[in-house]
């Protein structure tokens, strides 16, 4: 039993076989761009600002992802040692750039199923504040320095860590600080004026989905015989297809986009259990 995951035993047999054919995450990566119209998000953010509440694009994206996990729990799975697991929690790895420095650091945010968009915004602000403090290392930075100080034994040490992780023996104290062990890896490239990319999912660890937020762009669409352009926030998404079917992933991210186009829904309580059960049943039916 892994300290960070629950073995999935009721999935379709296909998902027990796929990891034997596709043994690496980079063998099983699917990529898609979600272009989300920003007008509904900006209208919502401006309305909240007038109420004295700050809500960022990142908070909206993460809350929409959190609600999507509630409705489509299979996207919070991972593969380890050719076995399928469900994450015990919902965590997000994110890089933080430190001001007046070329250094960055990486850690993760712990989300609760009951968090609304304001809770997520608060957690983001606390996370960035804690990790931007100069001359202060987080636990991951300290752990990496210890490994680097092993010099000639570094390869052996990292190989040993990989062995422990593959067999579910890695201590939870290390998993807790590792950005490679998370539900989602996200990078807000728009904050440094960069276009979205398709960020790889690391073969080490348990992260099955990565996402980047890029510069806003104009996206053409046909409307009543004419071509119109929507100003959109692009999300570059990379998925490990071994965790669930392509149809399931498509439905999940369509729902995420729907939530982002109706941000007021992100203030509400998470989905009730019967609806989550239907999402689970759909995962079995779409194989």
N, C-alpha and C positions, 0 to 999 in steps of 0.2 A: 504494500500500500504506500503510495507516494504521499508526502506531507502536503503537497499542493494540488493534488488531483484525485478524482474518484474514477475508478475504472468503469468504462461504459460497457455494459454486457447485454443491452437490449437493442442494439442497432442492427441494421440489416447486415447479413453476412459479408456483403461486398466490402464493408468498411473494416472488417477484420483481415481481408485479403489484400487490399490495396497497398498497405505499408510494406508488404513483402515484395511487391512489384516496383513501387516507387519508394525507395528507401531513404531518399533525401528530400528535404523541403524544396530545394531548388529544382528537383525533378517534377514537382507537383504545383508549381506556382502558376496561378491565373491572375490576370491583371485587368483592371477596368478603371475608367474615369467617370466619376459622378459629377456632372455639372449642375450645381444647385443655384437656381435664380436667387439673387441676393435681395431683391426688393422686399419680400416678406420678412427676411431677417433684419434688414435695416429699419423697416417700419417698426418692428417689435423692439429693437434695440433703442431706437429714439424714444419710443413711448416709455420704456423702462427708465431711460435717462431722465426724463421729465419727472419721474416718480422718485428720483434720487438713487436708482439702482444701476449699477454698471454690469452689463452683460456683454461678453466678447464673442467673436465668431468661434473661438476655440471651445468656450463653454457650451455653446449651442451644439457644436459637432459632437462633443463628448457626451452630453446629455442625450442626444439623439441616438448615439451608439449604445448608451446604457439602456435606454428604453427598447432598442432593437434586440439586445441580448435577452431582455426579459421575454420578448415575444418569440424570439428565435434562439433558444439556448444552445443549439448545436454549434453556433458560430463561436462559442466560448470553449471549444474543445481543443485538444492538442494530441499529437502523436509522440510517444516516447517508447523506445525499444520495441517498435512495431505494434504497440498497443494503443488503444484509443482511451483517452481520459477526458473528464469534464473538470475544468478549473473549479476549485472550491470557492474562489472569490473573483472579483472583477477589478483588474488593475491595468493601469496605463503607463507605459514607459515613455519618457519624453526628455529630449535634450534641452538643457538650459544654457544659453550663452551668458558668460559673466561680463559685466560692463567694463570698459577700458582694458580689455584683455583679449588675447586670442584663444584663451582657454574656454572649454565648456565642460559641463558635467552632466551626468545622466542618472536618473533615479526613476521612481514610479509613484503614481498617485493611486491611492486605494479608494475605490468608489463603493458606495452602499446602494443596494437595490432601491431604497426609499429616497435617494437623493433627487432633488429637483434641480432646475437650472441654476438657481441661486446658491444651492449647496455646492454644486460643481464649480461655479465661479469662485466661491470662497476657497475651495480646496486648491484650485489652480493658483490663485494669488498667494496662498500660504506656501505652496510648493515652490513657486518661482522665487519668492522672498527668501526662503530657507536655502535654496541652492545657488543663489546669486551672491551670497556673502563671500567677499574676497578673503583669501588666506584661511578659509575654513573648508575642510574636506567633508564630504558626506561619507557614509560607511562604505559605499562602493569604491570611492577614490582610495580610501585607506586599504581596503582589501587588495586592490590592484597594485598598490605600492609594495605590499608585502610579497606578492607573487613576483613582481619585477626584481625585488632584492634577492631572489633566489638564484639569479644569474644563470649559470649553466644548467641548473635544474628546472628552469622555467618550463621547458617542453614536457618534462616528466610530471611536473606539478599540474599543468593544465590538462594533460592526458588523464591524470588521476581524477581531476574534477569532472571531466567528461564521463569517465567510467562510473563514478558515483551517481551522476545525474541520470545516465542511461538506465541504471538499475534501481532508480528510486531511492538511493542512499544518501543523496546530497542533503546536508543538514538544513533545516528550515531557516536557521539564522543566515545562511548564505543565500538561499532562495529569496528571502525577504528583501534583501538589498540588491539582488541581481535584476538589471533591466532586461535581461534575456528571458526571464521567467515572468511573463505577463500575458494578459488577455489581448492587449493591443499595443503596438508601437506607433506613435504619432509624432509627426514633425511639422511644425507650423512654418513652412518656408516663406509664406507671405510676409512674415515678420522681418525677414531679411531681403524682401523684394525679389524673391526667386520664384520661378515657375514650379508647378507641382512635378514630382518625379514618381517613378514606381520603385519604392524602396524595398530591397530584398527582405525576406523574412530569414532571420538567422537560423542556421542549421542546428546550432547549440541552443538549448533552452526549450521553452514551451510556448513561445509566441507564434501564433498561426496566422495573424493578420497584421499588416502594416498599412499606414495611411499617411499621406502628406496633404497639407493644405497649401495651395499655390496662389500666385497672383490672380486677381480677378481678370476675367476675359469676356469678350463678346462671343456668344454662341448663336449661330443662325438656326432658325426653325421656320417651317412653313405655317402660315396662318391665313386662312381664307384666300388661298391662291397667291399670297404675297410672302416674301421672305422678310422676316423681322429678326432682330438681334436682341437676345436677352443678356444682361450683364450677370455673369455667373461666378460662383466660387467653386473652382475645380478641386476635387478630392481624388488623388491617385491612390487606388486601393490594390494591394497585393494579397492573395489568399492562398493558403495551403488547401488544395482541393480535396485532400484525403479526409478532412474532418466531416464533410457533409456533401450533399449533391450540389451540382452547379445550379439547378433550379432553386434549391433551398437558399443558396447564397444570393441569387438574383432577387428572390422575393424579399430576403432580409434587407438588402441594400436599397431596394425600391421603397421599402417601408421607412428606412432611415431618411431617404430623400424626402418622402412625404412629410415626416415629422419636422424636418428643417424648413419646409415650406409652410408649416403651420406651427411656429415656435411657441405659441401660447399653450400647446399641448404639453410642452416640456415643464410646465409648472405643476402639472397634475400628478397624482399618485401613479405608480407603475401598474401595469396590466394585471388583472386578476388571474388566479390560477387556471380557471377553465380555458381561457384564451391561450395561455402558455401550453396547456395540454394539447390543444388543437394544433399548435405549431409543431409540437413534438410528433404528433400523428402524421402531419404533412411531411416531415422529414423521412418517415418510413415509407410513405406512399409514393414519393417522387424518385426513388432509386430506380 
